[in-house]
């Protein structure tokens, strides 16, 4: 499915935020993965609304559904259920439509040695376990997203690619600031070297920064690599207003910046924190108008 979508479309539209939209729809659970049990129809609505808005790719509700993160929440025994159920719901929402399902995997939530206690082997096993479940459940490909350490991203990528025949798309997060580096200090040049060494077809940048700041990242990264870019920026930097988290970029500002990125060669474009189907719908309209 993913290969056909890429072949048929000059620009591939992805979905927006899962967590933000769940909150808007009224979900108040302690973790988005629990919604798979508590209100699966709400998860299906999230997927359906993004598809109707124009998304060609939807992400499963499994960002935090790895063994380590679930164990910290007392939910480790639910790992197979959560990941399998998430793909099942996404598949139901897709139906017969030309939409690809990304099996979403986030970082472990722990630091690798020597900065933390987690070994590369332990981390690799964690990523492999989740990827195997997602692939078995029917995900079209594996998305590794919101990684703030390039070394952890490499560990996840290699652990999966060495054991499973599946397309793996790695996406990293750039920290706020003028240096355009990850939280762990890796540069865009370091990311480009990873792309070159693995001969990656696609490299992703998501979360962390606003769409306005992401334009700078895209232009700089494009000067280092010819790989296709997967980009999902936040709708601005979050801040608290009367106890609520607010993302300041409205859909018009967000889409304007996304279209600028598309003009600079971005192949996959969508939204991360703070975005909703409204953002994706307006993005699709802008892409259609400019195609």
Backbone bond lengths (Angstrom), bond angles and torsions (degrees), N, CA, C in turn:
res aa  C-N    CA-C-N  psi(-1)  N-CA   C-N-CA  omega(-1)  CA-C   N-CA-C  phi
1 X - - - 1.464 - - 1.530 111.62 -
2 X 1.349 117.35 -45.45 1.463 121.17 -177.92 1.524 110.74 -61.50
3 X 1.336 117.49 -45.06 1.461 121.19 -178.90 1.526 111.13 -60.78
4 X 1.326 116.46 -39.93 1.472 120.14 -179.92 1.519 110.68 -66.28
5 X 1.318 117.30 -41.80 1.458 121.39 179.56 1.528 110.22 -63.01
6 X 1.331 116.24 -45.35 1.461 120.50 179.62 1.523 110.86 -61.35
7 X 1.327 115.99 -41.63 1.461 120.88 -179.06 1.521 111.59 -66.72
8 X 1.333 116.77 -38.14 1.459 121.18 -173.91 1.524 114.22 -82.01
9 X 1.344 117.34 -19.65 1.460 119.66 -171.94 1.531 112.21 -125.04
10 X 1.334 115.37 134.81 1.468 119.76 175.14 1.517 111.13 -69.78
11 X 1.334 116.08 -36.73 1.467 122.26 177.24 1.518 107.91 -127.35
12 X 1.320 116.38 128.41 1.459 121.88 -179.89 1.526 108.67 -102.91
13 X 1.321 116.38 124.64 1.472 121.28 -178.60 1.523 109.29 -93.70
14 X 1.325 115.73 128.31 1.461 120.64 176.03 1.528 109.51 -101.79
15 X 1.307 116.23 176.13 1.464 119.04 -179.02 1.526 111.38 -80.03
16 X 1.325 115.68 -174.38 1.458 121.96 177.45 1.519 110.17 -108.42
17 X 1.296 116.36 -155.24 1.457 121.53 -175.59 1.528 112.66 -68.79
18 X 1.324 115.65 140.36 1.458 121.48 172.13 1.527 109.68 -83.67
19 X 1.325 117.49 -53.44 1.457 121.96 -174.98 1.513 113.78 -61.66
20 X 1.326 117.04 -46.70 1.464 121.29 -179.86 1.522 111.26 -59.32
21 X 1.325 115.46 -46.17 1.459 118.59 -176.68 1.524 111.61 -71.02
22 X 1.324 117.52 -35.04 1.464 120.14 175.54 1.529 110.65 -58.99
23 X 1.320 116.31 -42.62 1.466 120.09 178.99 1.523 111.13 -63.74
24 X 1.328 116.69 -42.23 1.460 120.54 178.78 1.528 110.76 -61.59
25 X 1.338 115.10 -35.74 1.466 119.75 179.54 1.526 112.69 -79.07
26 X 1.343 116.37 -2.13 1.454 120.23 173.04 1.507 116.51 106.00
27 X 1.334 118.25 3.26 1.464 119.38 -179.24 1.524 110.27 -77.13
28 X 1.330 116.53 127.62 1.455 121.97 -177.38 1.533 112.27 -122.01
29 X 1.326 117.98 19.05 1.459 120.87 -179.27 1.516 112.52 -66.28
30 X 1.347 115.59 165.58 1.464 119.34 -174.20 1.520 113.13 -75.80
31 X 1.328 118.35 -16.05 1.458 121.55 177.13 1.531 108.75 -154.94
32 X 1.331 118.24 139.97 1.474 120.09 -176.84 1.516 113.75 -56.56
33 X 1.342 117.87 -30.73 1.462 120.03 -178.86 1.522 112.22 -63.23
34 X 1.327 117.41 -30.34 1.461 120.14 179.53 1.524 112.15 -65.47
35 X 1.323 115.97 -22.63 1.468 119.13 177.83 1.524 111.28 -63.53
36 X 1.322 116.83 -23.28 1.462 120.53 177.04 1.520 111.35 -62.40
37 X 1.328 115.63 -29.00 1.466 121.91 178.23 1.523 111.57 -95.34
38 X 1.331 115.09 -44.57 1.461 120.53 -171.83 1.532 113.17 -77.52
39 X 1.318 117.57 -35.42 1.469 120.15 -178.54 1.530 110.46 -153.50
40 X 1.337 117.05 69.10 1.473 120.43 -179.17 1.521 113.79 -58.43
41 X 1.324 117.13 -29.90 1.465 119.83 178.91 1.519 111.37 -64.30
42 X 1.346 116.46 -29.43 1.461 120.44 178.63 1.528 110.46 -70.89
43 X 1.330 116.43 -39.34 1.466 120.32 176.27 1.533 109.55 -63.47
44 X 1.325 116.34 -42.62 1.469 119.83 178.30 1.521 110.57 -61.86
45 X 1.327 117.06 -37.56 1.466 119.72 178.72 1.527 110.71 -65.18
46 X 1.338 116.88 -40.22 1.465 119.84 177.90 1.524 109.73 -56.58
47 X 1.330 116.16 -50.66 1.471 120.15 179.74 1.526 111.24 -61.30
48 X 1.318 116.67 -45.58 1.463 121.08 -177.39 1.521 111.32 -62.21
49 X 1.334 116.05 -42.68 1.468 119.82 -179.56 1.525 111.22 -64.81
50 X 1.324 117.10 -38.23 1.471 118.96 178.12 1.534 111.04 -69.56
51 X 1.307 116.74 -39.26 1.470 119.62 177.68 1.528 110.06 -63.05
52 X 1.324 116.55 -44.77 1.465 120.13 179.28 1.521 111.56 -65.53
53 X 1.332 116.39 -26.85 1.464 120.55 177.99 1.523 112.03 -75.97
54 X 1.346 116.22 -17.49 1.454 119.05 176.87 1.506 116.22 125.19
55 X 1.335 118.13 5.34 1.460 120.54 -178.60 1.518 111.92 -69.25
56 X 1.328 116.40 131.88 1.461 122.62 174.73 1.522 111.68 -91.79
57 X 1.340 116.51 -15.77 1.468 122.34 178.87 1.519 108.61 -135.14
58 X 1.336 116.77 133.73 1.460 121.50 174.62 1.527 108.75 -120.40
59 X 1.324 115.68 148.15 1.459 122.00 -178.05 1.524 109.91 -103.35
60 X 1.316 116.44 135.15 1.462 120.07 177.00 1.532 111.06 -66.05
61 X 1.299 116.06 154.38 1.473 122.53 -179.95 1.528 109.36 -81.71
62 X 1.337 115.95 62.81 1.466 120.21 -173.51 1.523 112.64 -135.59
63 X 1.319 116.92 18.13 1.472 120.23 -176.61 1.535 111.70 -52.76
64 X 1.316 116.59 -43.32 1.464 120.48 -178.14 1.518 113.73 -104.75
65 X 1.340 116.78 20.22 1.467 119.92 -174.24 1.520 112.54 -95.14
66 X 1.330 117.15 40.95 1.470 119.17 171.24 1.528 109.70 -98.10
67 X 1.317 116.10 164.98 1.455 122.00 -172.78 1.527 112.40 -56.97
68 X 1.318 117.86 -43.91 1.457 121.01 -175.17 1.520 111.57 -68.47
69 X 1.305 116.75 -47.53 1.470 119.54 -179.88 1.533 111.44 -64.59
70 X 1.320 116.48 -42.57 1.461 119.48 -179.74 1.520 111.46 -66.28
71 X 1.329 116.84 -36.50 1.456 120.86 179.26 1.526 111.18 -61.63
72 X 1.315 116.77 -38.25 1.473 120.98 179.29 1.526 111.12 -66.13
73 X 1.317 116.96 -22.48 1.465 121.61 -179.71 1.525 111.87 -101.01
74 X 1.342 115.73 5.25 1.456 119.83 -179.46 1.516 113.08 72.24
75 X 1.332 116.39 27.49 1.465 120.24 -175.26 1.529 112.67 -124.31
76 X 1.314 117.74 18.67 1.469 121.14 -174.42 1.522 112.72 -57.38
77 X 1.328 117.26 -32.40 1.459 119.94 -177.61 1.532 112.34 -71.31
78 X 1.326 116.42 -8.75 1.467 121.20 -178.02 1.530 112.81 -95.63
79 X 1.326 118.52 4.94 1.464 120.28 -171.17 1.524 112.85 -59.26
80 X 1.324 118.15 -45.43 1.460 120.47 -179.93 1.532 109.73 -67.46
81 X 1.314 116.22 -43.81 1.468 120.14 -179.00 1.527 111.25 -61.31
82 X 1.337 117.17 -51.01 1.462 120.51 -176.78 1.527 111.58 -58.20
83 X 1.325 117.11 -49.81 1.457 120.56 -175.66 1.522 112.08 -68.81
84 X 1.325 116.49 -39.03 1.464 120.23 178.44 1.524 111.12 -69.17
85 X 1.317 116.28 -44.83 1.467 121.27 -179.61 1.523 111.11 -63.24
86 X 1.320 116.77 -37.91 1.466 120.93 -178.78 1.524 111.26 -63.01
87 X 1.329 116.83 -43.08 1.472 120.39 178.22 1.529 109.69 -67.66
88 X 1.313 116.09 -39.20 1.469 120.48 180.00 1.523 110.96 -60.68
89 X 1.326 116.91 -45.35 1.468 120.79 -179.47 1.528 110.70 -66.39
90 X 1.332 116.72 -42.48 1.461 120.37 178.52 1.525 110.85 -61.81
91 X 1.323 116.15 -39.30 1.472 120.81 179.11 1.525 111.05 -65.51
92 X 1.328 116.46 -39.60 1.464 120.27 177.79 1.522 110.45 -63.95
93 X 1.324 116.81 -40.97 1.464 120.66 -179.91 1.520 111.24 -66.68
94 X 1.318 116.66 -36.76 1.466 121.16 179.90 1.522 111.64 -69.59
95 X 1.315 116.12 -42.97 1.460 119.56 -176.69 1.518 110.94 60.28
96 X 1.319 116.86 -127.05 1.468 121.62 -179.39 1.526 112.82 -99.53
97 X 1.320 116.58 9.11 1.460 120.24 -177.28 1.534 111.49 -76.12
98 X 1.313 115.73 155.52 1.463 121.93 -179.15 1.525 109.44 -81.11
99 X 1.307 114.72 76.63 1.468 122.77 -178.58 1.523 108.26 -134.02
100 X 1.324 116.52 132.67 1.467 120.99 178.78 1.522 110.56 -93.97
101 X 1.332 115.57 146.63 1.461 121.80 179.49 1.524 109.55 -107.68
102 X 1.325 115.59 119.65 1.456 121.43 177.11 1.520 109.14 -93.89
103 X 1.328 116.72 123.48 1.456 120.73 173.38 1.521 108.14 -76.37
104 X 1.320 116.57 106.23 1.465 122.33 -169.29 1.528 112.19 -84.14
105 X 1.333 116.26 123.97 1.465 122.17 178.18 1.523 109.11 -127.27
106 X 1.321 116.10 123.88 1.457 121.02 175.87 1.513 110.79 -98.10
107 X 1.333 117.89 177.44 1.463 121.45 178.97 1.527 111.54 -65.84
108 X 1.315 116.43 168.51 1.468 120.81 -177.42 1.519 112.99 -67.77
109 X 1.331 116.40 -25.43 1.457 119.61 -174.80 1.516 112.33 90.02
110 X 1.331 116.70 5.12 1.469 122.10 178.58 1.526 109.07 -128.88
111 X 1.332 116.03 157.85 1.458 120.53 178.54 1.525 110.36 -86.47
112 X 1.323 114.95 139.44 1.460 120.04 173.49 1.524 110.36 -72.60
113 X 1.328 116.07 154.78 1.457 119.59 171.42 1.532 108.94 -59.86
114 X 1.340 120.71 143.71 1.467 126.58 8.83 1.522 114.20 -91.25
115 X 1.340 117.81 1.97 1.467 120.55 -177.48 1.524 111.96 -80.59
116 X 1.335 116.07 -21.45 1.457 121.55 177.60 1.507 109.69 -141.39
117 X 1.319 116.42 -164.67 1.465 120.87 -176.10 1.524 113.20 -97.95
118 X 1.326 118.24 -11.45 1.458 121.51 -175.23 1.533 110.89 -76.41
119 X 1.334 116.50 125.12 1.455 120.10 177.47 1.526 110.16 -82.65
120 X 1.320 116.61 159.25 1.459 120.33 178.03 1.526 110.93 -61.95
121 X 1.324 116.99 -37.00 1.460 119.90 179.58 1.525 111.02 -65.01
122 X 1.322 116.38 -43.37 1.467 119.70 178.79 1.525 110.60 -63.12
123 X 1.323 115.95 -43.38 1.467 119.93 179.31 1.526 110.48 -63.51
124 X 1.326 116.02 -43.40 1.455 120.19 179.52 1.514 112.32 -58.98
125 X 1.328 116.26 -41.64 1.463 120.50 179.09 1.534 111.40 -64.44
126 X 1.328 115.81 -36.73 1.468 121.03 179.57 1.527 110.27 -64.76
127 X 1.333 116.20 -47.02 1.464 119.93 -179.86 1.525 111.84 -66.43
128 X 1.317 116.11 -41.63 1.458 120.59 -179.13 1.525 110.76 -62.50
129 X 1.319 117.10 -43.24 1.458 120.91 -179.87 1.528 110.94 -57.73
130 X 1.329 117.20 -48.65 1.457 119.68 -178.17 1.526 111.51 -66.97
131 X 1.321 116.61 -40.77 1.461 120.52 -179.90 1.526 111.56 -62.97
132 X 1.325 116.81 -39.90 1.466 120.54 179.28 1.527 110.91 -61.96
133 X 1.330 116.43 -41.86 1.464 120.18 179.74 1.524 110.46 -65.37
134 X 1.328 117.05 -45.34 1.459 121.35 -179.36 1.528 111.77 -63.48
135 X 1.322 115.75 -42.95 1.471 119.82 179.43 1.525 110.09 -64.68
136 X 1.321 117.39 -44.76 1.461 122.15 179.91 1.526 110.91 -62.44
137 X 1.332 116.44 -33.62 1.466 120.95 -179.03 1.524 112.54 -75.56
138 X 1.351 117.00 -16.98 1.450 118.89 175.75 1.518 116.85 116.64
139 X 1.344 118.00 12.66 1.467 119.90 175.79 1.526 109.65 -62.63
140 X 1.331 117.13 141.04 1.462 121.40 -178.07 1.526 112.34 -73.42
141 X 1.328 116.33 -32.02 1.457 121.01 176.23 1.522 108.76 -159.24
142 X 1.319 115.68 170.86 1.466 121.25 -179.51 1.520 109.35 -106.82
143 X 1.323 116.40 128.70 1.452 122.27 175.45 1.527 109.08 -108.50
144 X 1.321 116.87 122.44 1.460 122.51 172.75 1.518 106.40 -100.19
145 X 1.336 117.87 109.56 1.466 117.95 -172.86 1.526 113.64 -129.11
146 X 1.343 113.59 157.71 1.461 123.94 175.96 1.531 112.25 64.08
147 X 1.312 117.06 32.08 1.457 120.85 175.06 1.525 108.72 -79.47
148 X 1.332 116.18 132.17 1.462 121.17 -178.92 1.523 112.59 -104.37
149 X 1.317 115.06 3.58 1.465 121.86 178.23 1.519 108.23 -133.89
150 X 1.316 116.49 116.95 1.465 120.60 -179.07 1.517 111.70 -60.33
151 X 1.330 117.33 -33.06 1.463 120.02 -179.80 1.528 111.29 -67.75
152 X 1.319 117.03 -38.19 1.462 119.33 176.70 1.528 109.95 -68.14
153 X 1.324 117.20 -37.85 1.458 120.90 177.78 1.525 110.24 -62.72
154 X 1.321 117.09 -42.82 1.466 120.85 177.74 1.530 110.25 -61.61
155 X 1.326 116.78 -42.00 1.465 121.20 179.37 1.520 110.50 -60.74
156 X 1.315 116.64 -45.68 1.466 120.96 179.06 1.523 110.65 -62.85
157 X 1.308 116.32 -47.03 1.467 121.44 -178.00 1.526 111.19 -60.10
158 X 1.318 116.53 -50.25 1.464 119.97 -177.05 1.526 112.43 -66.96
159 X 1.333 116.81 -39.56 1.463 119.88 -177.39 1.524 111.29 -63.04
160 X 1.321 116.52 -34.18 1.462 120.88 -179.77 1.527 111.38 -81.30
161 X 1.322 116.90 -47.73 1.458 121.01 -176.44 1.529 112.70 -63.14
162 X 1.332 116.11 -31.48 1.462 119.33 -178.58 1.523 113.03 -73.36
163 X 1.328 117.50 -19.43 1.464 120.92 -173.70 1.535 114.60 -117.29
164 X 1.329 117.52 -24.35 1.464 120.34 -173.38 1.523 110.51 -125.03
165 X 1.309 116.19 138.89 1.458 121.73 175.09 1.525 108.08 -86.96
166 X 1.323 115.90 86.54 1.460 121.37 -177.71 1.531 108.39 -152.73
167 X 1.333 115.87 147.95 1.462 119.82 175.56 1.528 108.41 -74.22
168 X 1.330 115.95 129.15 1.460 121.52 -179.63 1.528 108.78 -119.35
169 X 1.319 116.16 123.58 1.460 121.66 -179.68 1.521 109.00 -108.88
170 X 1.343 118.41 111.79 1.456 121.20 -179.61 1.529 112.10 -88.96
171 X 1.325 116.57 133.73 1.463 121.19 179.84 1.519 109.64 -132.90
172 X 1.312 116.03 129.44 1.458 121.21 -174.85 1.524 110.29 -114.73
173 X 1.320 116.43 163.11 1.460 122.33 -178.05 1.527 110.45 -112.66
174 X 1.315 115.49 131.13 1.460 121.87 176.91 1.526 108.12 -94.59
175 X 1.328 115.78 133.06 1.465 121.11 -177.84 1.531 111.07 -74.87
176 X 1.318 115.91 154.46 1.455 121.91 177.83 1.530 109.99 -63.00
177 X 1.326 116.04 136.26 1.464 120.36 179.70 1.510 111.40 138.57
178 X 1.332 115.70 173.19 1.465 120.97 -175.55 1.520 113.38 -85.33
179 X 1.338 118.29 -8.72 1.460 120.09 -173.90 1.530 113.83 -82.06
180 X 1.339 117.15 -15.25 1.464 122.77 -179.70 1.525 110.74 53.67
181 X 1.337 114.73 55.97 1.458 121.14 178.86 1.528 109.94 -129.15
182 X 1.322 115.90 164.58 1.458 120.22 174.82 1.521 109.70 -74.20
183 X 1.320 116.29 170.94 1.463 120.81 176.32 1.523 111.25 -56.73
184 X 1.337 116.98 -33.12 1.459 122.02 -178.79 1.526 112.82 -89.69
185 X 1.321 116.53 8.01 1.459 120.27 172.29 1.513 116.94 90.66
186 X 1.332 118.04 5.41 1.468 119.57 179.32 1.536 110.13 -78.26
187 X 1.316 116.66 140.11 1.457 123.22 -174.66 1.525 112.02 -92.88
188 X 1.330 115.42 171.09 1.458 120.25 174.91 1.529 110.60 -63.58
189 X 1.333 116.61 -31.68 1.456 120.02 175.73 1.530 110.64 -64.21
190 X 1.331 116.91 -38.87 1.465 120.76 176.95 1.525 110.85 -63.31
191 X 1.312 115.43 -41.17 1.466 120.21 178.49 1.526 110.02 -63.92
192 X 1.330 116.53 -42.67 1.467 120.65 179.43 1.526 111.36 -63.45
193 X 1.328 116.80 -35.61 1.466 119.77 177.84 1.528 110.88 -66.47
194 X 1.328 116.55 -37.15 1.464 121.09 174.95 1.526 110.33 -61.90
195 X 1.324 116.39 -44.31 1.462 121.70 178.29 1.525 110.44 -58.55
196 X 1.327 115.77 -45.22 1.461 120.36 -177.87 1.526 111.70 -68.11
197 X 1.330 116.60 -43.35 1.467 119.81 -177.07 1.518 112.04 -65.22
198 X 1.326 117.56 -32.91 1.463 121.66 -179.27 1.523 112.34 -96.71
199 X 1.340 115.90 -2.57 1.467 121.30 -176.94 1.536 111.26 52.15
200 X 1.326 114.85 48.65 1.459 120.78 -177.88 1.520 111.71 -70.89
201 X 1.316 115.68 139.51 1.457 121.18 175.38 1.527 110.81 -80.79
202 X 1.354 116.26 -31.20 1.462 121.56 -176.57 1.531 109.02 -139.47
203 X 1.326 116.23 139.76 1.463 121.75 171.11 1.524 107.80 -129.93
204 X 1.319 116.28 139.91 1.457 120.15 -176.43 1.517 113.53 -110.90
205 X 1.336 114.40 151.68 1.460 123.17 170.90 1.527 105.87 -131.05
206 X 1.319 117.16 123.66 1.465 117.81 -179.86 1.517 111.50 -145.59
207 X 1.333 115.05 159.63 1.463 124.30 174.59 1.528 111.01 61.06
208 X 1.320 116.67 -170.40 1.460 122.12 173.21 1.506 116.23 78.44
209 X 1.324 117.20 -49.05 1.454 121.16 -173.78 1.528 111.28 -131.62
210 X 1.322 114.78 166.32 1.458 121.12 -178.77 1.524 111.19 -75.87
211 X 1.318 115.66 169.67 1.468 119.70 177.43 1.529 110.43 -65.77
212 X 1.316 117.34 -34.15 1.459 120.66 178.69 1.518 110.73 -62.91
213 X 1.335 116.65 -44.78 1.462 120.55 178.69 1.519 111.20 -70.69
214 X 1.332 116.35 -31.02 1.458 120.30 -179.18 1.525 111.75 -64.97
215 X 1.325 117.04 -29.21 1.461 120.13 177.08 1.525 110.14 -57.72
216 X 1.338 116.63 -42.48 1.467 121.13 179.10 1.525 110.80 -63.37
217 X 1.327 115.50 -42.19 1.465 120.27 -179.34 1.523 110.44 -62.22
218 X 1.332 116.04 -45.65 1.461 121.09 -178.71 1.526 110.94 -60.11
219 X 1.326 116.80 -48.41 1.461 120.46 -178.55 1.525 111.30 -60.99
220 X 1.330 116.11 -40.85 1.471 119.62 -179.04 1.530 111.06 -71.25
221 X 1.332 116.70 -45.04 1.456 120.08 -177.97 1.522 111.19 -65.14
222 X 1.324 116.96 -36.20 1.457 120.77 179.35 1.531 111.97 -63.52
223 X 1.327 116.82 -22.49 1.470 119.61 178.25 1.524 111.52 -78.08
224 X 1.350 116.37 -12.25 1.463 120.94 -178.49 1.521 113.73 -105.94
225 X 1.332 117.64 -20.82 1.468 119.70 -174.39 1.528 111.87 -147.25
226 X 1.323 115.55 148.97 1.458 121.39 175.57 1.528 111.74 -97.37
227 X 1.329 117.31 1.52 1.461 120.44 179.60 1.524 110.59 -62.75
228 X 1.328 116.08 149.09 1.461 119.44 174.32 1.523 109.16 -63.93
229 X 1.332 115.98 147.27 1.461 120.79 -179.36 1.525 111.18 -108.17
230 X 1.322 114.55 135.44 1.471 124.38 172.52 1.526 105.16 -106.75
231 X 1.326 117.74 117.72 1.465 120.65 -173.06 1.526 110.30 -130.12
232 X 1.343 115.73 127.53 1.467 121.60 176.29 1.534 107.85 -138.01
233 X 1.336 117.88 89.02 1.464 120.33 -179.37 1.526 112.54 -82.14
234 X 1.323 115.18 162.72 1.459 120.78 172.25 1.525 110.11 -76.68
235 X 1.321 116.06 161.87 1.463 121.18 175.41 1.529 109.22 -86.68
236 X 1.331 115.49 58.76 1.464 121.15 -178.24 1.516 111.87 91.03
237 X 1.332 115.03 174.80 1.456 121.00 178.76 1.529 110.48 -83.72
238 X 1.333 117.71 126.88 1.465 119.97 -176.35 1.525 112.92 -67.77
239 X 1.323 115.38 146.81 1.456 120.18 172.51 1.528 108.74 -147.61
240 X 1.311 115.38 159.04 1.469 120.97 -176.58 1.517 111.59 -87.94
241 X 1.322 116.23 132.90 1.455 123.12 174.01 1.522 107.72 -132.96
242 X 1.324 116.20 110.13 1.471 121.66 -178.07 1.525 111.94 53.93
243 X 1.332 115.26 39.99 1.457 120.38 176.60 1.521 115.13 84.92
244 X 1.339 117.35 -4.59 1.459 121.27 179.34 1.529 110.48 -104.20
245 X 1.333 116.53 144.01 1.462 120.97 176.33 1.520 108.86 -82.58
246 X 1.322 116.37 122.49 1.452 122.29 -177.75 1.526 109.94 -116.24
247 X 1.333 115.51 134.61 1.464 121.38 174.13 1.524 107.22 -105.39
248 X 1.335 118.12 117.86 1.469 121.49 -166.46 1.522 117.29 -76.74
249 X 1.339 119.35 -18.90 1.458 119.27 -178.18 1.528 110.65 -77.40
250 X 1.326 116.67 118.97 1.462 118.32 175.53 1.519 109.67 -75.89
251 X 1.313 116.44 172.08 1.462 120.20 -173.76 1.525 112.19 -63.27
252 X 1.345 117.57 -35.08 1.467 120.03 -179.45 1.530 111.06 -66.23
253 X 1.320 117.30 -45.12 1.469 120.55 179.11 1.521 110.44 -65.31
254 X 1.317 115.95 -44.14 1.466 120.90 179.77 1.521 110.85 -59.40
255 X 1.323 116.84 -49.07 1.461 121.01 -177.35 1.519 111.15 -65.30
256 X 1.319 117.23 -38.88 1.460 120.06 178.04 1.520 111.52 -57.83
257 X 1.323 116.61 -42.96 1.463 120.89 178.07 1.525 111.67 -69.12
258 X 1.317 116.77 -38.07 1.471 120.34 178.65 1.522 111.00 -64.39
259 X 1.324 117.29 -39.56 1.455 120.42 178.50 1.524 110.84 -65.88
260 X 1.320 116.61 -33.88 1.463 120.66 174.68 1.527 110.42 -63.11
261 X 1.326 115.95 -39.47 1.464 119.64 177.94 1.526 111.29 -66.84
262 X 1.317 116.43 -39.87 1.465 120.13 177.51 1.524 110.09 -61.58
263 X 1.325 116.27 -40.70 1.468 119.90 178.09 1.529 111.39 -64.04
264 X 1.328 115.79 -22.27 1.462 120.57 178.68 1.530 112.16 -97.32
265 X 1.327 116.15 16.55 1.456 119.79 169.46 1.509 117.97 101.27
266 X 1.341 118.77 9.88 1.463 120.34 178.14 1.525 109.69 -71.38
267 X 1.326 116.53 131.28 1.471 122.23 -177.89 1.520 112.01 -92.66
268 X 1.342 116.97 -41.31 1.467 122.47 -178.10 1.529 107.96 -114.31
269 X 1.324 116.98 123.04 1.461 119.76 -176.65 1.528 110.85 -136.18
270 X 1.324 115.77 137.30 1.458 121.62 179.05 1.513 109.21 -165.56
271 X 1.323 117.14 -155.12 1.447 120.02 -176.38 1.516 112.88 -131.31
272 X 1.335 115.34 157.21 1.460 120.85 175.39 1.533 107.69 -117.61
273 X 1.299 118.27 -137.29 1.466 121.68 -172.35 1.531 112.57 -55.19
274 X 1.320 115.27 134.31 1.454 121.13 177.57 1.518 114.73 91.89
275 X 1.336 117.34 -9.12 1.460 119.32 -179.12 1.524 110.99 -97.08
276 X 1.309 115.04 155.38 1.468 122.94 -176.39 1.538 108.73 -137.67
277 X 1.333 118.15 176.99 1.467 119.51 176.09 1.525 113.88 -55.38
278 X 1.327 117.86 -29.17 1.470 120.18 177.43 1.528 110.29 -59.64
279 X 1.325 116.82 -41.95 1.464 121.43 179.27 1.533 110.23 -64.36
280 X 1.321 115.84 -44.12 1.464 120.04 -177.68 1.525 111.27 -68.67
281 X 1.317 116.93 -37.75 1.465 121.03 177.93 1.522 111.27 -63.05
282 X 1.321 116.64 -44.08 1.462 120.95 178.88 1.525 110.45 -68.71
283 X 1.322 116.49 -35.28 1.463 120.80 177.02 1.528 110.75 -63.01
284 X 1.321 116.59 -45.32 1.473 120.46 178.90 1.531 110.38 -60.88
285 X 1.331 116.28 -42.40 1.467 120.18 179.95 1.533 110.24 -61.53
286 X 1.328 115.99 -41.53 1.460 119.83 179.91 1.519 111.86 -66.62
287 X 1.316 116.90 -40.61 1.461 120.54 178.95 1.527 110.39 -66.92
288 X 1.328 116.77 -43.07 1.462 120.31 178.81 1.526 111.02 -61.43
289 X 1.328 116.40 -40.54 1.459 121.35 -178.56 1.516 111.98 -66.68
290 X 1.337 116.09 -32.09 1.466 120.32 -175.55 1.528 113.59 -98.63
291 X 1.331 116.05 3.03 1.477 118.26 -177.95 1.524 111.36 -88.21
